[in-house]
Amino acid sequence: MSAPPPTARRRLRSAPLYAIVWLVGVVMVTPLLYAVVSGFKSTDQLSRNPFGLPSPWVASNYTDVLASGAFWRMLGASTLIAVGTTVLTVGAAALAAFALARFAFRGRELLFTLFTVGLMFPFAVAILPLFILLRTFGLLDNPWGVILPQAAFGLPVTVVILRGFFREIPGELEEAATLDGCSAFGFFWRILLPMARPALGTVSILAVVGSWNNFLLPLLVFSKQTWWTIPIGVQQFQGQYATDIARVFAYLVLAMVPALAFYAVAERQLIGGITLGATKG
């Protein structure tokens, strides 16, 4: 009996891996699909037939949320805070990582070690002193009271990632740019940042997702509804409509849509950055 061709052998070896990937995908997608379908039911349908299809389909659960001005206000607040956090985090971290990667100065490795230690610093430990500090500077009920701490806590991981990418840029390229009359900042702005676009995309996605999902800090800073974010809105909506479970499902799904849409758009950039980092590592 002849041996199977190489292509068939590779497929047989990859079959367990594909099976695991499909299993993980099903486990992750099933709760999301259940939430979407449940949002089209009434609470009575959920109690009588929790796993069946809606009969009839109740679209008002979704339309009522979309017609609510509070939902769009929270969506706008979350977007503003996420964008502000990302711009501040990536901008400051890129400059710091450039200095730590391309300049030799006394205490450089010690300074980089401090950034790596920041990766192990839990946010919850700083809640009380952070609240006192924000109150002292009058940043409570102010979006900067969320943006600045989020950017500070996002700096360590962003600096660590960007420094690794910046160090991989050949030194000969920098020397050639210097001979052509390019300053250090000109090399950083015109050459280094465009070449590090996958890394910048990766850390930007991490910053946006981290800010979007942050619940504790906005809850601590905002006592007025003006700047409530989506995670706070989810909690308040669950408390207000605790007996209307179907409407809560609809609100949860709509709250997830912006983050899922952003990830779908930026997925290729994220995977490209991770792949490039793994290849260089």
N, C-alpha and C positions, 0 to 999 in steps of 0.2 A: 504493500500500500504506500503510495507516494505521500511525502510530507506536504502540508499545506503551504501555499505561497507566502512570501514574506509579508505581503499586505494583510493577509488573513491572520497571520501570527500576531502582527502588531495590534490588530483590532481585538483579538482575543485577550491580549495582555492589557489593553486599555478598557476592556469591558467593565471590570470592577470599579475603576475610577469614574467612568461615565455613570454607572449605577449610583455611586455615592453622590455625585453632583446632582443628578436628577432627584434623588431622595432629599437632599438638603434644599433644593429649589422648591419641591412640593411642600416641605415642612414650613418654609418661609412664606410662600405665596398663599397657602390655604387660609391662615387667619385673616389676611388682607381681603381675599375674595369673600370670606364669610362676613366681614364687616361691611363691605360694599353692598352685598345682597341684603343683609339685615337692615341697612339703612333705608331700603325700599319697602320694608314691612311696617306694619303697625305693632305696637307693643303686645296687643292681643294675639296677633299672628306669631310673634316670637315665643310667647308662652305656650301656644297650642302646637306649633310646628317650627321648632327652632332651626332645623336643618333643611327644610324644604324651600322651594321657590316662593316668592311672594304671590299672593292671590287675594285681592288684586295688588298691583304694584302701586306703592304710595310714594309718588315723587315729591310730595309737599314737604317731606322731611328735609330734603336737600334744598329745595327752592326757598323755604322759609329761612334757612341759614344764610343762603346767598343774598337774600333780600334784607338781611340784618346789617345795619350800619356798623354795629359793634364788631362784627366779624371782619369787615374790611378795614376798620380802624386798627384792630390788632394785627392784621396781616401787614398793613403799612408800617406799623411800629416794629414788628419783627424784621421786616425787610430793611428798614433804615438802620436798625441796630446791627444787623448781620453785615451789611455793606460797610458801615463805619468801622466795625471791629476788624473786618478782613483787610481793609485798606490800611488801617493803622498797624495791625499786627505784621502783615507781609512787608509793608514799607520799612518799619523799624527793624524787623528781623533781617531783611535783605542787606541793609547797611551794616548791621552788626556782624552778620555772617561774612560779608565781604572783607571787613577789617580782620576778623579772626582767621580767615582763610588765606588772604593774599598779603598780609603785612606781618612782619616779624618784630615783635616788641616784647619787652620784659613783662611777665605776668600774663601772657596771652593764654597759655594752657590753663592757668589757674582761673582766669575769667571764664573760659569755656567750660571748665569743670563746674563753676557756679551755675551755669545755664543747665547743665545736665542734672545737677542736684535738684533744680527746679522741677524736673519731670516727676520727682518723687514727693513733691509737696502737695498734700491734699487740699483742695479748695475749701472743704468744710472747716478745716482748722482755722482759716483766716476770716471766718464769717463775722465774729464779734469785733475784732480790731478793724476790719474793713468797713463795717457799718459805722463805727465811731469816726473813722477817717472821712468817709463820705458825708456824714452829718456835719463835721467840722468845716469842710470845704463847701457846704451847701449844694451837694450834688444829689441829694435825695429827690425823687420825683423829677429827675433829669436824665435824659438818655445817655449823657456822658457818664453818669454814675454806673451804668452798665457797660458801656463801650470800653472805657479805660481799664477797669479790672479784667474784663474778658481779654483785652489785648495783652495785658501784663501776664496773665496766666497762660496765654497762648504763645508767648515769645519763646519759652525754652524749646518746645518741640519743633517750632518753625526754624529757629536758629540752628538746631542740630541737623535738621534735614538739609537746609540750604547750604550750610558750611560744607557738608560732604559733596554736594554738587559743585560748588564753587572751586573746591580744591582739585577737582578733576579737570578743570580747564587748563590746557598746557601753558606753562610759563613763557614759552617762545612766542605765543600769541600776544601776551601782554607786552613783551619786549618789543615786538614789531610795532604794536600800537604806540608805544612810548617813542620809538624812533620816528614815527610819523607825526609826532607832536601832540599825541593824545594824552590828556591828563589822567590822573588816577580815577577821578569821578567820571571823566569821559569814557574811559575803558569800561567802567562799571555800568554806565547807562547805555552806551551804544553797542557794546559787544557782549558783556557778561550776562546782562539780563535777558536779551533775546536768545542766547544760547541755553539759558537755564529756564526757558519757558515751561517745559514739562514739570520741573520741580516747583516753579511758582504756581502752576495750575493745581498741583497736588496739595500744597499747603493752603492755597486759597479755599479749596473745597473743604478741607478739614476745618478751617476757621469758620466758614459759613455754616456748616452742619453743626459744629460745636455751639455756635451762638444761637442758631435756630432752636436747638433742643434744650438750651439752658433754661431751667425753671427756677432754681433756688435764688440766683442773684436778682433777676427781675422782681421776684416776689418780695425780696428784701428791700429793694430800692423804691419800687412804685407802690404807693398807697392809694393813688388816684387811678381811675380807669383810663385816663387819657393816654398813658403810655403802656398799658397792659399788652403783653405779647401773647402769641398763640398758645404756648404751654399754660400760661395763667388762664387764658380764656377757656381751654379745655377743662381745667379744674373747676372753674366757676360754672361752666355750662353743665358739667356732670352734677354739681350740687343743686343747680336750679331745676334741672329736668331729671332728677334721680329716678322718678317713676316712669318716665318716657324713655325707655332704653333704646328704642329704635331711632329716636331723634338724636340721642347721644352718639349712636353708631354713625349716623350721617355727619355729625359735626366732626367726629374723629377722622373720618375719611377725608373730608374737605380740608381739615387741618394738615393732613399728611400730603396732600396733592402738591403744594408748592415745593416741598423738599424732594419729593420723588421726581417731579419735573426737572428740577435743577440737577439732580443726580443723573437723570437720563441724558440731559444735554452734555454734562461734564464727564460722563463715564469714560469716554475714550481718553480724555486728558489725564484723568486720575490713573487709569490702568497704564498709560504710557509713562507717566512719572514713576510709578511703582516699578515697572519693568526696567526702565532705564537705571533706577537706583539699584535694583538687584543685580543688574549686569555689571555696573561699575563696582559694586561692593564685592 
